[in-house]
Every structure is written in structure tokens, then in C-alpha cells.
């Protein structure tokens, strides 16, 4: 185990200086493809996504190990060079070290471990994705058909402190627009006040009840967070816009939520993005049952990941702490990487098929 953790830690330290902002991952993807080839892994490319598959038994299901290679831009408040960080005896420092470098190298090491061992209860698909941080079209969104044809379930690597995340919230932002007819405020009856119409619809949305409650994420959460109307004190506004923030559970698709709300109000509702759906691991899934069997702490997550773009069952588990993500002076403990590899291996060896 120490040998594989050493490989993972050195790989992470090598990756950090290689530019990999979302949509700019080509150099890192090139390096990883060549690095994997040097370890005897036949790696394939789809854009800047990298994948490799090891079939141990054609009759066994396939587990996908999925982590992303891209990073956010470095915060200006770093106290050291974010991409050329100093050495530290206990930590790997630098941009992307925690999110998602720890999971990335731990999953690679886990894949190498089973390839070296020559046996595994499941076949393995290693997917190193791009554009995750900005939900880009060239990342896992472009690989839905491939993933569905080549894997049965997945572990999504994100910093969860190796706790088993069995659900993560979605995000649906809706722009509402109520239309009226302008008039002088002194002759209000000649107009139609869009602000009043919007307020009526907002009250409907405020009290709207979604019937399906998730056993893990609870109710769909809806809040109206912004409103804007009028340009002068003496003019009846003919338009009023408002913003609705919704945190869906996995019981509804974002399209279903939009349709339900639109049928209830007169304002025009427009979703900014329908892709950020909620995700949950079914309780009868091999992934959920394995986490319970191993006594792992089960949690839900307020943050989204590549999970929401996968067409197969998944669970989110990875080394590192989400609280360090996207912050200055990012780091991950070397011990977290070693522990992560061990837990990944133990999870796979004990998977409840």
C-alpha cells in the first residue's frame, strides 16, 4: 500500500504545475495519457477526457472510478505560488491538490493496484474527466452513451473525507417575468401593474408544495431571492422580473419542476440551466449496501459534481475535505491519500453484488 501511495503523491506533486483550468486541460491530459502508458495502461482520449478499462471477468459488472482533472482559477489571496508550491513533509500543497487531485491520484493508484494484482470482483473503468468545475459540454456530459454502454455503477471521486455521500442536491435557477401595461401612476386604472402580478405569483410559489419527499434530501426547497420592477415613481411598471432559487431532490427532474411551477403562475418562467439535477444512491444499489456493510458514515452533500451528469448509479467518496476546495492555500494531507487508496481497495474487494 505504501508503494502505491508514494506513486500517487508524487504524481499529484507533478500534476499541480501543469495548467488545467476548465476548458484548458490539454497539457494535463497529454501528460496523464503518457504517464499511464508508462505504467502499462492503455489509455484512450475523448477530447481532454481520459479513460481506460480493465476486464477481469467478462461476466462481471463494471465499476467506474471517476475523478476530474480540471481546476478553478487560483485565488489571489494565496500566500505561496499556487502552481509551484513549496514542499511540505505532511501535505501536498497547491491549486487542485484537494479538489480534485487527491481523488484523481488515489483512483489511479487503485486502478493500478488491481491491474497489478490481476484479479478484481468487478471490471474497472477509469475515467478522468475534464470541464467538471464549469459543467462544460466536453466533459462527462459528452460521454453519456459511452458510460452507459461501458459501466454499471460508479464511484465519483470528490473530497468527502472518505465518507460515503449517498445524495447531493441539484440546483435550478428560474427567471420569472410578469408582464403588464404601463400608465401614469395618477391614472393607475388605465394600466396593469406588473409588480402586483409578480407578487401574486411569488405568493403562489412561496406556498407551493411538492408532493414527493426524498428519504435522503427531504423536500424540494424553493426561495424567491430577487425582484426588480419600475423605472420611475410615477409610472405603473409594465414588467417585473424575479429570480427563484430551487434545490431539487432526486424525485423530480428539473424539467418536471419547471413545468409544474409554470402551470401554477401567469408569469413566464425560464430556467437558466436544466442540467444540474439532484442525485441519490438507491438503497438497493450495490454501492449503498457496500457502504453500509463496511460501516461507512453516510452523508448528503450541498455541492454538485460529475455525479449529476452520469446515466448510471453512483456514490461520491474521496480523500480530502470539501471545506478546503476553491480556497487559497489549498492542500491535502499525504496521509489522506494513503487512507483513500486503502478504503477504495477495501470497498471494491467487499462490494455487495
Kinemage of the C-alpha trace (Angstrom):
@kinemage 1
@onewidth
@group {chain A} dominant
@subgroup {mainchain}
@vectorlist {calphas} color= white
{ca unk a 1} P 0.000 0.000 0.000
{ca unk a 2} L 2.852 2.374 0.820
{ca unk a 3} L 4.304 1.904 -2.658
{ca unk a 4} L 1.027 2.885 -4.327
{ca unk a 5} L 0.502 5.879 -2.061
{ca unk a 6} L 4.042 7.063 -2.819
{ca unk a 7} L 3.287 6.809 -6.549
{ca unk a 8} L 0.040 8.761 -6.075
{ca unk a 9} L 1.644 11.520 -4.010
{ca unk a 10} L 4.499 12.030 -6.455
{ca unk a 11} L 2.051 12.071 -9.355
{ca unk a 12} L -0.034 14.753 -7.654
{ca unk a 13} L 3.029 16.908 -6.981
{ca unk a 14} L 3.936 16.595 -10.667
{ca unk a 15} L 0.425 17.477 -11.846
{ca unk a 16} L -0.045 20.689 -9.871
{ca unk a 17} L 2.292 22.844 -12.032
{ca unk a 18} L 0.630 21.587 -15.251
{ca unk a 19} L -2.072 24.073 -16.300
{ca unk a 20} L -5.568 22.563 -16.191
{ca unk a 21} L -8.152 25.311 -15.786
{ca unk a 22} L -11.565 24.192 -17.060
{ca unk a 23} L -11.540 24.211 -20.894
{ca unk a 24} L -7.717 24.407 -20.796
{ca unk a 25} L -6.819 20.860 -19.711
{ca unk a 26} L -4.979 19.682 -22.828
{ca unk a 27} L -1.473 19.761 -21.335
{ca unk a 28} L -2.510 17.827 -18.249
{ca unk a 29} L -4.498 15.345 -20.343
{ca unk a 30} L -1.453 14.802 -22.587
{ca unk a 31} L 0.766 14.204 -19.573
{ca unk a 32} L -1.608 11.764 -17.893
{ca unk a 33} L -2.114 9.770 -21.087
{ca unk a 34} L 1.641 9.336 -21.455
{ca unk a 35} L 2.134 8.670 -17.729
{ca unk a 36} L -0.476 5.898 -17.741
{ca unk a 37} L 1.116 4.365 -20.838
{ca unk a 38} L 4.390 4.292 -18.932
{ca unk a 39} L 2.638 2.222 -16.271
{ca unk a 40} L 1.388 -0.253 -18.865
{ca unk a 41} L -2.144 1.193 -19.038
{ca unk a 42} L -3.715 1.581 -22.474
{ca unk a 43} L -5.342 4.981 -22.067
{ca unk a 44} L -7.784 6.477 -24.559
{ca unk a 45} L -8.848 10.059 -25.178
{ca unk a 46} L -12.122 11.764 -25.942
{ca unk a 47} L -11.233 15.423 -26.129
{ca unk a 48} L -9.487 16.043 -22.826
{ca unk a 49} L -11.264 13.152 -21.103
{ca unk a 50} L -9.091 10.090 -20.493
{ca unk a 51} L -10.340 6.571 -19.951
{ca unk a 52} L -9.011 3.052 -19.518
{ca unk a 53} L -10.865 -0.208 -18.957
{ca unk a 54} L -9.670 -3.462 -17.410
{ca unk a 55} L -11.845 -6.537 -17.892
{ca unk a 56} L -11.078 -9.161 -15.253
{ca unk a 57} L -14.149 -11.306 -15.953
{ca unk a 58} L -16.425 -10.686 -18.965
{ca unk a 59} L -19.422 -11.838 -16.918
{ca unk a 60} L -18.864 -9.373 -14.071
{ca unk a 61} L -20.384 -5.885 -13.817
{ca unk a 62} L -18.160 -2.863 -14.356
{ca unk a 63} L -17.436 -0.235 -11.730
{ca unk a 64} L -16.340 3.185 -12.974
{ca unk a 65} L -13.852 5.241 -10.962
{ca unk a 66} L -14.459 8.863 -11.976
{ca unk a 67} L -12.436 11.930 -10.966
{ca unk a 68} L -11.835 15.222 -12.763
{ca unk a 69} L -8.537 16.678 -13.937
{ca unk a 70} L -9.513 20.366 -14.179
{ca unk a 71} L -9.195 23.135 -11.605
{ca unk a 72} L -10.682 26.533 -10.887
{ca unk a 73} L -8.578 29.677 -11.244
{ca unk a 74} L -6.222 30.316 -8.342
{ca unk a 75} L -7.392 32.719 -5.650
{ca unk a 76} L -5.458 35.987 -5.453
{ca unk a 77} L -5.022 35.505 -1.706
{ca unk a 78} L -2.614 32.561 -1.901
{ca unk a 79} L 0.355 33.073 0.427
{ca unk a 80} L 2.541 30.910 -1.824
{ca unk a 81} L 2.763 30.197 -5.557
{ca unk a 82} L -0.385 28.165 -6.243
{ca unk a 83} L 1.139 26.126 -9.070
{ca unk a 84} L 4.725 25.964 -7.822
{ca unk a 85} L 4.101 25.385 -4.126
{ca unk a 86} L 6.774 24.676 -1.527
{ca unk a 87} L 7.463 21.165 -0.289
{ca unk a 88} L 5.789 20.144 2.928
{ca unk a 89} L 6.572 16.982 4.899
{ca unk a 90} L 2.930 16.139 5.665
{ca unk a 91} L 0.895 17.790 2.921
{ca unk a 92} L 0.728 18.292 -0.818
{ca unk a 93} L 0.126 21.995 -1.376
{ca unk a 94} L -1.199 23.874 -4.377
{ca unk a 95} L -4.072 24.533 -6.738
{ca unk a 96} L -6.296 21.477 -7.176
{ca unk a 97} L -4.431 19.382 -4.615
{ca unk a 98} L -7.624 18.784 -2.621
{ca unk a 99} L -10.203 19.295 -5.378
{ca unk a 100} L -9.811 17.050 -7.193
{ca unk a 101} L -6.180 15.977 -7.116
{ca unk a 102} L -6.454 13.698 -4.088
{ca unk a 103} L -9.280 11.645 -5.597
{ca unk a 104} L -7.664 11.700 -9.034
{ca unk a 105} L -4.364 10.144 -7.977
{ca unk a 106} L -5.977 7.820 -5.410
{ca unk a 107} L -8.273 6.372 -8.065
{ca unk a 108} L -5.385 5.981 -10.494
{ca unk a 109} L -3.398 4.161 -7.797
{ca unk a 110} L -6.396 1.929 -7.021
{ca unk a 111} L -6.757 1.048 -10.705
{ca unk a 112} L -3.034 0.234 -10.908
{ca unk a 113} L -3.299 -1.909 -7.774
{ca unk a 114} L -5.965 -4.187 -9.223
{ca unk a 115} L -4.268 -4.326 -12.622
{ca unk a 116} L -1.095 -5.424 -10.860
{ca unk a 117} L -2.962 -7.938 -8.747
{ca unk a 118} L -4.605 -9.429 -11.818
{ca unk a 119} L -7.956 -10.059 -10.161
{ca unk a 120} L -10.928 -7.993 -9.015
{ca unk a 121} L -14.580 -8.734 -8.112
{ca unk a 122} L -15.672 -6.261 -10.808
{ca unk a 123} L -14.304 -4.956 -14.066
{ca unk a 124} L -12.924 -1.431 -13.767
{ca unk a 125} L -13.379 1.644 -15.925
{ca unk a 126} L -11.133 4.571 -15.017
{ca unk a 127} L -12.498 7.909 -16.248
{ca unk a 128} L -10.519 11.113 -15.741
{ca unk a 129} L -12.875 13.851 -16.857
{ca unk a 130} L -12.448 17.460 -17.926
{ca unk a 131} L -14.579 20.623 -17.603
{ca unk a 132} L -16.199 19.464 -14.343
{ca unk a 133} L -15.689 22.726 -12.471
{ca unk a 134} L -17.699 24.654 -15.073
{ca unk a 135} L -20.155 21.933 -16.140
{ca unk a 136} L -18.720 22.125 -19.645
{ca unk a 137} L -20.234 20.304 -22.626
{ca unk a 138} L -16.972 18.494 -23.362
{ca unk a 139} L -16.760 16.689 -20.013
{ca unk a 140} L -18.887 13.798 -18.788
{ca unk a 141} L -21.933 15.377 -20.445
{ca unk a 142} L -20.421 14.348 -23.783
{ca unk a 143} L -19.827 10.758 -22.650
{ca unk a 144} L -23.283 9.654 -21.507
{ca unk a 145} L -23.724 6.993 -24.163
{ca unk a 146} L -20.192 5.677 -23.689
{ca unk a 147} L -20.569 5.488 -19.907
{ca unk a 148} L -23.920 3.710 -20.090
{ca unk a 149} L -22.503 1.147 -22.519
{ca unk a 150} L -19.319 0.514 -20.528
{ca unk a 151} L -20.178 0.744 -16.826
{ca unk a 152} L -22.912 -0.390 -14.450
{ca unk a 153} L -22.229 1.903 -11.472
{ca unk a 154} L -19.647 4.441 -10.370
{ca unk a 155} L -17.680 5.928 -7.524
{ca unk a 156} L -17.326 9.676 -8.074
{ca unk a 157} L -14.115 10.943 -6.508
{ca unk a 158} L -14.571 14.231 -4.665
{ca unk a 159} L -13.248 15.399 -1.271
{ca unk a 160} L -15.681 13.851 1.228
{ca unk a 161} L -13.137 12.778 3.881
{ca unk a 162} L -13.837 9.240 2.582
{ca unk a 163} L -17.384 9.387 3.890
{ca unk a 164} L -19.983 7.836 1.612
{ca unk a 165} L -22.057 10.598 0.062
{ca unk a 166} L -25.355 8.987 -0.902
{ca unk a 167} L -27.117 12.117 -2.157
{ca unk a 168} L -26.275 15.575 -3.431
{ca unk a 169} L -28.605 18.483 -4.059
{ca unk a 170} L -29.371 19.763 -7.502
{ca unk a 171} L -29.715 23.404 -8.492
{ca unk a 172} L -32.413 25.016 -10.609
{ca unk a 173} L -32.402 28.799 -11.066
{ca unk a 174} L -35.501 30.247 -12.721
{ca unk a 175} L -36.021 33.751 -14.071
{ca unk a 176} L -39.631 34.892 -13.794
{ca unk a 177} L -41.174 37.734 -15.767
{ca unk a 178} L -44.627 39.217 -15.212
{ca unk a 179} L -45.998 41.497 -17.951
{ca unk a 180} L -48.466 44.349 -17.537
{ca unk a 181} L -49.320 47.684 -19.179
{ca unk a 182} L -47.724 50.994 -18.231
{ca unk a 183} L -49.652 54.113 -17.267
{ca unk a 184} L -49.220 57.258 -15.228
{ca unk a 185} L -49.461 56.468 -11.519
{ca unk a 186} L -52.167 59.127 -11.174
{ca unk a 187} L -54.300 57.135 -13.642
{ca unk a 188} L -53.426 53.645 -12.395
{ca unk a 189} L -56.680 52.097 -13.605
{ca unk a 190} L -55.551 52.737 -17.183
{ca unk a 191} L -52.594 50.430 -16.699
{ca unk a 192} L -51.903 46.920 -15.496
{ca unk a 193} L -49.324 46.754 -12.733
{ca unk a 194} L -46.796 44.009 -13.493
{ca unk a 195} L -45.398 44.298 -9.965
{ca unk a 196} L -48.733 43.286 -8.431
{ca unk a 197} L -48.992 40.348 -10.845
{ca unk a 198} L -45.500 39.236 -9.890
{ca unk a 199} L -46.311 39.489 -6.177
{ca unk a 200} L -49.368 37.264 -6.672
{ca unk a 201} L -47.246 34.666 -8.464
{ca unk a 202} L -44.499 34.888 -5.864
{ca unk a 203} L -47.046 34.151 -3.150
{ca unk a 204} L -48.144 31.073 -5.105
{ca unk a 205} L -44.539 29.926 -5.424
{ca unk a 206} L -43.873 30.620 -1.748
{ca unk a 207} L -46.665 28.263 -0.751
{ca unk a 208} L -46.160 25.672 -3.481
{ca unk a 209} L -45.888 22.125 -2.146
{ca unk a 210} L -44.086 19.313 -3.919
{ca unk a 211} L -45.652 16.008 -3.008
{ca unk a 212} L -42.619 13.756 -3.243
{ca unk a 213} L -40.176 13.859 -0.339
{ca unk a 214} L -36.735 12.279 -0.687
{ca unk a 215} L -35.669 9.935 2.124
{ca unk a 216} L -32.196 11.495 1.940
{ca unk a 217} L -32.569 15.073 0.658
{ca unk a 218} L -36.019 15.819 2.050
{ca unk a 219} L -38.392 18.254 0.344
{ca unk a 220} L -37.662 20.359 -2.714
{ca unk a 221} L -36.506 23.744 -1.370
{ca unk a 222} L -37.772 26.882 -3.168
{ca unk a 223} L -36.914 30.518 -2.421
{ca unk a 224} L -37.600 33.713 -4.356
{ca unk a 225} L -34.379 35.663 -3.933
{ca unk a 226} L -34.589 38.727 -6.214
{ca unk a 227} L -37.228 41.064 -7.656
{ca unk a 228} L -36.968 44.107 -9.911
{ca unk a 229} L -39.542 46.457 -11.426
{ca unk a 230} L -40.159 50.060 -12.344
{ca unk a 231} L -38.031 52.915 -13.534
{ca unk a 232} L -39.801 55.925 -12.025
{ca unk a 233} L -42.020 56.631 -9.022
{ca unk a 234} L -44.886 57.922 -11.155
{ca unk a 235} L -45.091 55.146 -13.774
{ca unk a 236} L -47.026 51.893 -13.413
{ca unk a 237} L -44.446 49.210 -14.316
{ca unk a 238} L -45.254 47.116 -17.363
{ca unk a 239} L -42.662 44.459 -16.486
{ca unk a 240} L -41.444 42.840 -13.277
{ca unk a 241} L -38.710 40.236 -13.095
{ca unk a 242} L -37.838 37.940 -10.223
{ca unk a 243} L -35.466 35.056 -9.536
{ca unk a 244} L -36.339 31.712 -7.976
{ca unk a 245} L -33.643 29.519 -6.384
{ca unk a 246} L -34.658 25.845 -6.183
{ca unk a 247} L -32.746 22.953 -4.625
{ca unk a 248} L -34.365 19.853 -6.148
{ca unk a 249} L -34.380 16.376 -4.687
{ca unk a 250} L -33.968 13.283 -6.844
{ca unk a 251} L -37.736 12.638 -7.003
{ca unk a 252} L -38.208 15.202 -9.783
{ca unk a 253} L -36.326 16.192 -12.892
{ca unk a 254} L -35.650 19.891 -13.298
{ca unk a 255} L -37.913 19.905 -16.354
{ca unk a 256} L -40.776 18.457 -14.303
{ca unk a 257} L -40.328 21.122 -11.627
{ca unk a 258} L -40.326 23.905 -14.222
{ca unk a 259} L -43.486 22.544 -15.871
{ca unk a 260} L -45.305 22.196 -12.542
{ca unk a 261} L -44.496 25.748 -11.496
{ca unk a 262} L -45.280 27.254 -14.893
{ca unk a 263} L -48.733 25.662 -14.817
{ca unk a 264} L -49.403 27.401 -11.486
{ca unk a 265} L -48.472 31.007 -12.318
{ca unk a 266} L -49.146 33.582 -15.005
{ca unk a 267} L -45.587 34.897 -15.188
{ca unk a 268} L -43.249 33.421 -17.771
{ca unk a 269} L -40.675 31.146 -16.132
{ca unk a 270} L -37.348 30.444 -17.828
{ca unk a 271} L -34.735 28.067 -16.449
{ca unk a 272} L -31.120 29.156 -16.704
{ca unk a 273} L -29.955 25.539 -16.787
{ca unk a 274} L -31.809 22.231 -16.595
{ca unk a 275} L -28.692 20.072 -16.291
{ca unk a 276} L -27.921 20.447 -12.567
{ca unk a 277} L -30.148 17.670 -11.277
{ca unk a 278} L -30.139 16.120 -7.825
{ca unk a 279} L -28.594 12.695 -7.351
{ca unk a 280} L -29.084 9.895 -4.841
{ca unk a 281} L -27.772 6.359 -4.419
{ca unk a 282} L -30.658 3.849 -4.329
{ca unk a 283} L -30.720 1.890 -1.092
{ca unk a 284} L -30.791 -1.395 -3.009
{ca unk a 285} L -27.701 -0.420 -5.010
{ca unk a 286} L -24.511 -2.474 -4.529
{ca unk a 287} L -22.801 0.833 -3.726
{ca unk a 288} L -25.170 1.744 -0.899
{ca unk a 289} L -25.202 -1.774 0.510
{ca unk a 290} L -21.405 -1.934 0.462
{ca unk a 291} L -21.070 1.378 2.306
{ca unk a 292} L -23.465 0.122 4.989
{ca unk a 293} L -21.687 -3.237 5.197
{ca unk a 294} L -18.351 -1.506 5.789
{ca unk a 295} L -19.794 0.795 8.423
{ca unk a 296} L -19.021 3.953 6.446
{ca unk a 297} L -20.546 7.230 7.552
{ca unk a 298} L -23.379 8.121 5.160
{ca unk a 299} L -23.825 11.810 4.336
{ca unk a 300} L -25.576 14.119 1.894
{ca unk a 301} L -23.766 16.909 0.075
{ca unk a 302} L -24.791 20.509 -0.691
{ca unk a 303} L -22.304 20.631 -3.585
{ca unk a 304} L -22.714 19.144 -7.049
{ca unk a 305} L -20.260 17.073 -9.067
{ca unk a 306} L -19.946 14.914 -12.177
{ca unk a 307} L -22.456 12.621 -10.477
{ca unk a 308} L -25.342 14.706 -11.795
{ca unk a 309} L -24.226 14.020 -15.362
{ca unk a 310} L -23.883 10.244 -15.061
{ca unk a 311} L -26.533 7.916 -16.557
{ca unk a 312} L -25.700 5.151 -14.031
{ca unk a 313} L -25.973 4.618 -10.264
{ca unk a 314} L -23.210 6.315 -8.295
{ca unk a 315} L -21.873 7.194 -4.873
{ca unk a 316} L -19.450 10.021 -4.033
{ca unk a 317} L -16.360 9.167 -1.980
{ca unk a 318} L -12.914 10.730 -1.912
{ca unk a 319} L -9.979 11.898 0.215
{ca unk a 320} L -9.662 15.490 1.336
{ca unk a 321} L -12.106 17.970 2.819
{ca unk a 322} L -14.636 19.914 0.750
{ca unk a 323} L -14.133 22.932 3.024
{ca unk a 324} L -10.667 23.418 1.507
{ca unk a 325} L -11.929 23.471 -2.086
{ca unk a 326} L -11.681 26.640 -4.172
{ca unk a 327} L -9.834 28.463 -1.392
{ca unk a 328} L -6.390 29.979 -1.100
{ca unk a 329} L -3.521 27.814 0.172
{ca unk a 330} L -5.280 24.615 -0.869
{ca unk a 331} L -3.756 21.375 0.380
{ca unk a 332} L -4.344 17.713 1.098
{ca unk a 333} L -2.624 15.587 3.707
{ca unk a 334} L -0.446 12.807 2.320
{ca unk a 335} L -1.983 10.502 4.906
{ca unk a 336} L -5.422 11.234 3.410
{ca unk a 337} L -4.261 9.966 0.049
{ca unk a 338} L -2.850 6.771 1.539
{ca unk a 339} L -6.037 6.217 3.545
{ca unk a 340} L -8.151 6.949 0.474
{ca unk a 341} L -6.423 4.297 -1.610
{ca unk a 342} L -6.877 1.764 1.169
{ca unk a 343} L -10.592 2.487 1.517
{ca unk a 344} L -11.165 2.383 -2.247
{ca unk a 345} L -9.461 -1.010 -2.434
{ca unk a 346} L -11.375 -2.351 0.552
{ca unk a 347} L -14.672 -1.070 -0.870
{ca unk a 348} L -14.078 -2.788 -4.210
{ca unk a 349} L -12.877 -6.049 -2.664
{ca unk a 350} L -16.032 -6.191 -0.489
{ca unk a 351} L -18.562 -4.895 -2.992
{ca unk a 352} L -22.038 -6.328 -2.426
{ca unk a 353} L -23.010 -7.613 -5.850
